[in-house]
Amino acid sequence: MISFRLIPKHQLECIIPFLQLLNDKIGIDMLRERLKEMQQQTYECVGVYEGEKLIGVSGLWIMTKYYVGKHIEPDNVIIHPDYRGQGIGEQLMEWIYAYGRSQGCIASELNCYVNNSAGQKFWANQNYKIVGFHYQRKL
């Protein structure tokens, strides 16, 4: 049985193996440091469970921007490779949309790595539209 629930902030280190699946260039110590800082902000994370086994995660940010209003941003969405292709990602997104609506959100937006063609296809199938480019500059 698949279930979805927010992961308590004091248990968030359990998501690090999933974050490494997305980007193995960031070391565990750096991930822990950043996650600790994010815990002090508005970051939340939903876990996908098969029984009590964590099989997927999505970070969540709720914010307001002038061009879209209050919205939810799924962040680092990943289902463990052994569980892909079973519709779990779609179920997770339905949970996220319902959670966002319960928090007063009127939209959802996200970022996807340019080299993640499977992710781009998934988001297009979820009816996300590309509305701009995400730029980054190191300081």
N, C-alpha and C positions, 0 to 999 in steps of 0.2 A: 504494500500500500504506500503510495507516494503522498507526502504531506509537505506543507510549506509553513515556516514560522520564522519570525525575527530571531536572530541570534543575539543573546544578551551581550552587551559590550564587553564584559569581563571574559567572554569566551571567544572573542573574535580571532584569536590566533589560530583557531582551527581552519580558517579559510586560506592560510598561507600556501599550503600545497596546491590549491586551485589557482591562486595568483601566479605561482611558478609555472603552471601549465600554460598560462597566457603569455608570460614574459619571463623566460629563464635568465635574462641578463641582469635582473635586479636580485642582489643577494638577500638571503634570509634576514640578516641583521638589519639591512636597510628597510625591508618590508615590515619588520616588527616595529622599527622606529617610526615609520610613516603611519602605520596602522594605529600606533599609540597616539600620535598627534591627531589623526582623524577622529579617534574616539572622543576627543575634546571638542570636536565640531559637531555638525548636524548629521554626520554619517551614520547610517544604519545598514544592516545587511540581512537579507533573507536567505535562509538555508532551505535546500530541497533535500528531503529525507526519504529513504526507503527504510521503513521501520525507524530505527535510531541511527542508521548509517547516513552520513552526510554525502550526497552524491552531486550536489550543485550549489552554486551561490550566485547572488547578485547584490552588489553594493547598491545603496539607494541614497540619493540626495534629493531633498525637497527644497525648492527655492523659487523665487520670483524674479523674473527678468521682464523688462519693459515690453519687449517685442512678443512675448508669449504668455505672460502672466504666471500664475502659480503652477508649477509643473513638477513632475517626478522624473529624475534622471537615473535609469538603471546604469550601473557602472561595473565593469569587469564581470559581465554575465558569462557563466560557464557551467556546463553540465559535464560531468566526468565522461571521458570518451567511451567507457564501457556502457553508458546509458543513453548515448545519443541515438537519434533516429526513432525514438519511441514516443514522440510528442510531448516529452517532459518540458522542453524549452517553451513550447506554446502554453502549457499549463502554468508554468512559472510566470510568464508574461501576463496571463489573465489575472493571476494573483496580484502581481505588481500594479496592474491597471486598477483593480478593485481597491487596493490599499491606497493608491494615489487619490482616487475619487473620495475615499473615506477621509482623507486629509485635506480635502478642498481643492485638489489639483484639477486643472482643466486640460492638461496636455502632458505628453511625455516626449522627452528628447534625449539623445544619447550621442556618444562618439563611438566610432568603429575604426580600428586600425586599417590603414589603406592596403596592407598586404593580407588582410583577412577576408578573402573572397567568400568563404562559407558563411562568415558572419554577415557580410553585405547582403548575400542572398536571403539569409534568415530575416534580417531587418526589413528588406523589401517585401518579403512575404507577410510581415507583420504590419504592412501599410505605412511604414516610415518613409518619408520623402527626404531626399537630400536637399537641404535649404542653404547650405553654405560650406565653407571650408573651416576646419579647426587648425589654427596656426599655433606654433609654440616657439618660444625663443628662450634659451638658457640665459640666466642672469649671472 
